[in-house]
Amino acid sequence: MPSPFRTNPSLGPNLWQVVRSGQGWYDGRANGPSPQLGDWSVGNDGHDYVWVQATGAIAAAAAPGTQVTITEPAMTAAAGTGGFYAPNNTVMTTALAAGDRFWARRGTL
C-alpha cells in the first residue's frame, strides 16, 4: 500500500491522490464528492491532512511539495506560506489547476 495512508476511519481518496477539476471520486459526482472540503485525516506518517480545493495553478515540486495557504471557511488552497503542502512531484507530476482537490499536508507534527 502506498504511503501515507489514513489511520482514522474515513471515506475518500488516498492521502496521496489528486482529484482533478470536474472529476469525482468513486461516487462519480463532481459537485459534491466525499470527502467534503475541510475534512481532516491523520496519516501513518503522523501528519494531519485537510481536503482542499486549489484556487489556481500550484506547481509540482520535490518533497515536501509546494507550500500552500489555506483559506477558511471555503477550504481553498493557493501557493503561499501557510505551512501546508500540496502533494510532491512523485505523486503529482504536473501542476495542480484551479478546481483540483487534494489532501494538503500540515508541515509540522
C-alpha positions as CSV (number, residue, x, y, z in Angstrom):
1,M,0.0,0.0,0.0
2,P,1.4,3.4,-0.9
3,S,2.2,5.7,2.0
4,P,1.0,7.8,3.6
5,F,-2.3,6.2,4.4
6,R,-5.1,7.2,6.8
7,T,-5.1,5.9,10.4
8,N,-8.6,7.2,11.1
9,P,-11.7,5.7,9.5
10,S,-13.0,7.9,6.7
11,L,-14.0,7.7,3.1
12,G,-12.3,9.4,0.2
13,P,-9.3,9.3,-2.0
14,N,-6.0,8.1,-0.5
15,L,-3.8,10.8,1.1
16,W,-1.6,10.8,-2.0
17,Q,-4.3,11.1,-4.6
18,V,-5.4,14.2,-6.5
19,V,-8.9,14.6,-7.9
20,R,-8.8,16.8,-11.0
21,S,-11.3,19.5,-11.6
22,G,-14.6,18.2,-13.0
23,Q,-13.8,14.7,-11.9
24,G,-15.5,12.9,-8.9
25,W,-14.1,10.3,-6.6
26,Y,-15.7,6.8,-6.6
27,D,-19.2,8.0,-6.1
28,G,-18.9,9.7,-9.5
29,R,-20.3,13.1,-8.6
30,A,-18.0,16.1,-9.4
31,N,-20.0,18.6,-7.4
32,G,-20.2,17.0,-4.0
33,P,-18.0,14.0,-3.7
34,S,-16.8,12.6,-0.5
35,P,-14.8,13.7,1.3
36,Q,-16.2,17.2,1.8
37,L,-13.9,20.3,1.6
38,G,-12.4,20.8,5.1
39,D,-12.5,17.2,6.2
40,W,-9.4,16.2,8.2
41,S,-7.5,13.0,8.3
42,V,-4.4,11.7,10.1
43,G,-1.7,9.8,8.2
44,N,0.5,7.0,9.3
45,D,3.4,9.5,9.0
46,G,2.0,11.4,11.9
47,H,0.9,14.4,9.8
48,D,-2.5,16.0,9.7
49,Y,-4.2,16.3,6.2
50,V,-7.1,18.5,5.2
51,W,-9.1,18.1,2.0
52,V,-8.9,21.4,0.0
53,Q,-9.5,22.8,-3.5
54,A,-7.0,24.7,-5.5
55,T,-7.9,28.3,-6.5
56,G,-5.3,28.5,-9.2
57,A,-2.2,26.7,-10.5
58,I,0.0,25.2,-7.9
59,A,3.4,24.0,-9.3
60,A,4.6,20.5,-8.8
61,A,7.7,20.4,-6.6
62,A,10.1,18.0,-5.0
63,A,9.4,16.8,-1.4
64,P,7.9,18.1,0.7
65,G,5.9,19.7,-2.1
66,T,4.7,23.3,-2.8
67,Q,3.8,25.1,0.3
68,V,0.2,26.4,0.2
69,T,-2.0,28.8,2.2
70,I,-5.5,27.5,3.1
71,T,-8.4,30.0,3.3
72,E,-11.3,29.2,5.6
73,P,-14.2,28.6,5.6
74,A,-14.1,27.9,1.8
75,M,-11.1,25.5,2.3
76,T,-9.4,26.7,-0.8
77,A,-5.6,26.5,-1.3
78,A,-3.2,28.7,-3.2
79,A,0.6,28.7,-3.3
80,G,1.9,30.6,-0.3
81,T,3.5,30.3,3.1
82,G,0.6,28.8,5.1
83,G,2.5,25.8,6.5
84,F,0.6,23.2,4.5
85,Y,1.9,21.3,1.4
86,A,0.5,20.1,-1.9
87,P,1.5,16.6,-2.9
88,N,5.1,16.4,-4.1
89,N,6.1,15.6,-7.6
90,T,6.5,11.9,-7.0
91,V,2.6,11.9,-6.7
92,M,1.6,14.9,-8.8
93,T,3.8,15.1,-11.9
94,T,2.0,18.1,-13.3
95,A,0.8,21.3,-11.7
96,L,-2.5,21.5,-9.9
97,A,-5.1,23.6,-11.7
98,A,-8.0,25.7,-10.3
99,G,-10.7,23.3,-9.1
100,D,-8.4,20.3,-8.4
101,R,-8.9,18.8,-5.0
102,F,-6.2,17.2,-2.8
103,W,-5.1,16.4,0.7
104,A,-2.9,19.3,2.0
105,R,-0.3,18.0,4.5
106,R,0.5,20.1,7.6
107,G,4.2,20.6,7.5
108,T,4.9,20.3,11.2
109,L,4.0,17.5,13.5
